[in-house]
Amino acid sequence: MNRFLKPICLGLMLAAAPAGLIVTAPSALAQSASGQSAPGQSTTAQAADPAAAQIQVFYDALVASMKSGGTAKSRYDRLRPAVEKVFDLEAMTAAAVGPTFAAMSDADRKALVDAFTRMTIANYAKNFDSYGGEKFPVDPQSITRGSERFVKSRLVPSSGDPVAFNYRLHQVDGNWKVTDVYLAGNISQMAQKRSDFAGTLKTSGPQGLAKKINALADQTLS
C-alpha cells in the first residue's frame, strides 16, 4: 500500500463505518466520485466557484506543509490557520458528538470543539508528513443541494490508485466551510466519528470525551 494511503486508512478512517452509521453523500456526488477532474485544475485561481476554491486553499496549505517537512508539531502549526479557515470545526464537532451536543454547557461544548480541532489538525500533520509528487485535483464546479454545496476531489499518489475525498460545505458569515468529509467518495467521516465517540460519551460524559480526544491528539503529535 502507498505510503500515504496506509496511514490515511488508519488515521483518517477510510475503513467503512459500522452498519447503520454510514451516511453517504447525495447520489449525484457518489455516482461521480470516481470521475476525474480535467488537467490543470490545481490552483485556486482556476476554481470555478467559492466552495471549490475553499478546498483548494486547504490543499495548497497541505502540500506546502508536506514539502516543508519538519516535525508533526511544526506541520501542525503551519496547517492550523488553513484548517480553521476552511473547516467549520464547531459544526463538525456537533455532528460527530450527536444531538446531545446542543444541550451541553458552553464550557463543555468549547472543550469538545477545542479537542476536536486539535485532533483534526494533528491527523493531517501526522499523516501527510512529506511530499513525493502527490496531487490533489479539485473539481472546479461544486454540486448544489439546497443551501449546501458538495465538492469532489482526489488524492492522486505517486503510485497506486487515486482516492476520492469529497467535501460537504455550508455558508458561515458568507464563507463556505466544510461540515463533513466523504472518504472513499461517499463515507461520512462524521458518522464514523460519532460511532467512535459514542461509548466514551455515554460512560464518561462530555468532559471524559474531551479528555480522550485530546489524548488522541497528543499521541498523534508525539
N, C-alpha and C positions, 0 to 999 in steps of 0.2 A: 504494500500500500504506500502511496505517495507520502512524503514526509509531512505534508500539510494535511492530507485527508485523514491520516491516522489520528493526530491529536484533535482535529475538528470533530471526528466521530465520537471521541471520548469526552472532550471538554466542552463542545458546543452542541452536543446531543443530536447528532444525525441519526441515532437509533430511534426507532419509532416509539411514540408514546404508548402507554398501556391501553388495552382495549377499552373503548368508551371514552377516552380522553383525547383522542386525535381530533383536532379541529383543522379542517382543510381550508385552503384558500378558495375563493369563488371558482366555479367550473371553468370559466374562460381563462383564468390565470393558471389553474392546474393543467389544463389541456395544452397550454402553450409553454409550460415550464421548461420543456426541452428545446424550445426554439432558440435560434442563435441570433444575436444582435449583429448588425452589419459592421464590417471592419471600420476602424477609425472613430468609434463612438466612445472613447475612453477619457475625454476631457470634459470638465464642467461646462465649458462654453458651448459644446455640441449637444448638451442635454436639451430635449425639446420642451420640457415643462419643469416647473419648480420642484415638484415631487421627485422626479428623476435626478434633478440637479442636487438635491439634498443627499441622495445616496452616493452620488459621485464625490461630493465633498468628503463624506466619510471614507470612501475608498482611497481617495487621494492621500488623506492623512494616514490611513492604514499602510499603504505602500511606502510612504515616506518613512514611517516608523520601522517597517521591515528593512528598508535599505539602510537605515541608521544603525540597526542592531543594538548593541548595548545590553544592559540588564533588563529583566522584566519590569523592575521598578522605573527605570528610565523610559521604557516604552510606554508604561502606564501614564507617566506624566505627560508624554508627548500626545498620547491618544485622548486624554481626558477632555480637552476642550472640544474636539470634534464629536466625541460621543455625546457630550452634554448638549451640543448644538443640534445634533441630528435626531437623537432618540428622546422620546417623551418618557423619561425614566419613572416618573410618578405613575403614569397610566400603565406602563408595563408592569410595575410592581403591583398595582391594584389588580391587574389581570392575573398575575402569577399567584398572588395570595388568595384571591377569590372574593366572594361577596362580603365576608366579614371585615374586609379592609376598611370599608366606608364607616363602619360603626366603631372603629378603634379610636383611641385618644390621639390627639395631634402629635404627642410625643412618640407614641408607638408607630404611627404612620411615618413620621420623619425618620425614625431609626431604621425602619424597614426600607424606605426609599434610599437612604444613605448606604445601607448594606448592599442592597441590590445594585446600586450604581457601582460600588467598589468591585463587586463580583463580575459585573458585565465588562467593565474596563479591563480587569485583571485577566479574564478569559481571553480577550483579544490580544492583550500584551504578551501573554504566555504562549498562546497557540500560533501566533503569527510572528515568529521570532527573528526571521531573516528572509532575504529576498533571493529567489532563484529563477526569475523570469516569469513569475505568475502574473496573470492578468485577471481583471475584474470588469468585464464588459457589462455595461448597464443599458437596458433597452431605453431609448430616449423618449418613448411615448408611454406614459403610465396608463393604467386602466382605471376608470372612474366607476365606483359603486356607491351610489348615494352621496354622502358627504365625505367619503373616504377615497383614497387612491391606492393602487397596488403597483409596485414597480418590480419588474423582473430583472435579475442579474445572474451572473455565473462566476464561479471561481474556476479559471482555466489553469490547471497546474502545468508545470514544465513537461510533465509526462503523466499519462493516465487520463481518465475520463473527467470531463467538467462536472461540477456540482452546482445545482441551482440554489441560489439564495434569493428568495423573493420577500418583499417588504410591504407591510401594511402601514399606511400613514393617515393621519388626520391633521387638521389645522389647529395650531395653538398661537394665538395672537398674530394671525396672518402668515405664520410659517408652517410648512409641512414637517411633521415629526413622526418618527417610526413608533408604532404601538405593538408590532409583532413582527417576527421573522419566521418565514416558512422555509425550513431547511429541507433539502432534497426536493425543493419546489413547492411542497404543499403540506408539510407537517409543522403545526404551530409550536414554536418554542415556548410560548407562554402556557400552552396546555401541558407540555412536558414539565415545565417548572412547577405548575400547580400540583401535579402529581408528586413531584419530588418534595414539595414543601408541606403537603397535607398532613403527614404523620407528625412532624415536629410541631406544626401549628396546633394540632389537636392536643398533643400531650404537654407542650411547653409554652403555648401561647405566643403572642407576637414578640415578646422580649426574647424568648428562647429561640424563635426562628431567626430574629435579627442576629443573635449571637452565633448561630450555626452558619448563616450566610457570611458573616464577617470572618469566621474561622476558615471557611472555604476560600475566601478571597486571600487571606493571609497565606494559606497553604499554596495557593496558585502562584503567589508572588515570591515565595521563599526560594 
